[in-house]
Amino acid sequence: MRPCAVLQARLNSAFANDLKLTAALRGDLEAMLSEEQASFHWRRNFVRASAPLSEGHAHCLRQMCAVGQSIDASAFAAKERRAIANEGGISANERLE
């Protein structure tokens, strides 16, 4: 397989993962909303169910950025390259800077 085709396959896979993740977790949130309650317990569970959606999107975005980085690493700052290579290696505060 040509290098360009390999990169395209990786990018397609990352997008497909993002779409699958969104569909599954969105379904969970919609089900919770259909039974919405005013209790703090329900609210905490809704936040707990929402967090994986954000983390999943961040992971899929890192996969997409890894493809871009393999094409032109100079387009990314050193901190961005570290975040792409090791998602746990940069704290949440550093990611927001």
C-alpha positions as CSV (number, residue, x, y, z in Angstrom):
1,M,0.0,0.0,0.0
2,R,1.3,3.5,-0.9
3,P,2.3,5.7,2.0
4,C,-0.4,8.2,1.1
5,A,-3.0,5.5,1.1
6,V,-1.8,4.3,4.5
7,L,-2.2,7.9,5.9
8,Q,-5.6,8.2,4.4
9,A,-6.7,4.9,5.9
10,R,-5.5,6.0,9.3
11,L,-7.3,9.4,9.0
12,N,-10.5,7.6,7.8
13,S,-10.3,5.2,10.8
14,A,-9.9,8.1,13.3
15,F,-13.0,9.9,11.8
16,A,-14.9,6.6,11.9
17,N,-14.0,6.1,15.5
18,D,-15.1,9.6,16.4
19,L,-18.5,9.1,14.7
20,K,-19.1,5.7,16.4
21,L,-18.1,7.1,19.8
22,T,-20.4,10.1,19.3
23,A,-23.3,8.0,18.4
24,A,-22.9,5.6,21.3
25,L,-22.3,8.1,24.0
26,R,-24.9,10.6,22.7
27,G,-27.5,7.8,22.9
28,D,-26.6,7.3,26.5
29,L,-27.0,11.1,27.2
30,E,-30.3,11.3,25.3
31,A,-31.6,8.3,27.3
32,M,-30.7,10.0,30.5
33,L,-32.3,13.3,29.4
34,S,-35.5,11.5,28.6
35,E,-35.7,10.6,32.3
36,E,-34.3,13.8,33.6
37,Q,-34.7,14.4,37.3
38,A,-33.9,17.4,39.5
39,S,-31.9,15.3,42.0
40,F,-28.2,15.9,42.6
41,H,-27.6,12.2,42.1
42,W,-29.0,12.3,38.5
43,R,-27.0,15.5,37.8
44,R,-23.7,13.9,38.9
45,N,-24.4,10.8,36.8
46,F,-25.1,13.0,33.8
47,V,-21.8,14.8,34.2
48,R,-20.1,11.4,34.6
49,A,-21.7,10.2,31.4
50,S,-20.7,13.4,29.6
51,A,-17.0,13.3,30.5
52,P,-16.2,10.2,28.3
53,L,-17.7,12.0,25.3
54,S,-15.2,14.9,25.8
55,E,-12.3,12.5,26.5
56,G,-13.2,10.4,23.5
57,H,-13.3,13.4,21.2
58,A,-9.9,14.5,22.5
59,H,-8.5,11.0,21.8
60,C,-9.9,10.9,18.3
61,L,-8.6,14.4,17.6
62,R,-5.1,13.2,18.7
63,Q,-5.3,10.3,16.3
64,M,-6.2,12.7,13.5
65,C,-3.4,15.1,14.5
66,A,-0.9,12.2,14.5
67,V,-1.6,11.7,10.8
68,G,-1.0,15.4,10.2
69,Q,2.2,15.2,12.2
70,S,3.5,12.3,10.2
71,I,3.0,14.4,7.0
72,D,4.6,17.6,8.4
73,A,5.9,17.6,11.9
74,S,7.1,21.1,11.6
75,A,3.6,22.4,11.5
76,F,3.2,21.5,15.1
77,A,4.9,23.1,18.2
78,A,7.0,20.9,20.4
79,K,4.4,20.9,23.1
80,E,1.7,19.8,20.6
81,R,4.0,17.0,19.3
82,R,4.4,15.8,22.9
83,A,0.7,15.9,23.5
84,I,0.0,13.9,20.4
85,A,2.6,11.3,21.1
86,N,1.7,10.9,24.8
87,E,-1.8,11.9,25.8
88,G,-1.1,11.3,29.5
89,G,2.3,13.1,29.4
90,I,0.8,16.6,29.6
91,S,-1.4,17.9,32.4
92,A,-4.9,19.4,31.8
93,N,-3.5,22.8,32.8
94,E,-0.7,22.5,30.2
95,R,-3.2,21.5,27.5
96,L,-5.2,24.6,28.1
97,E,-2.3,27.0,27.9
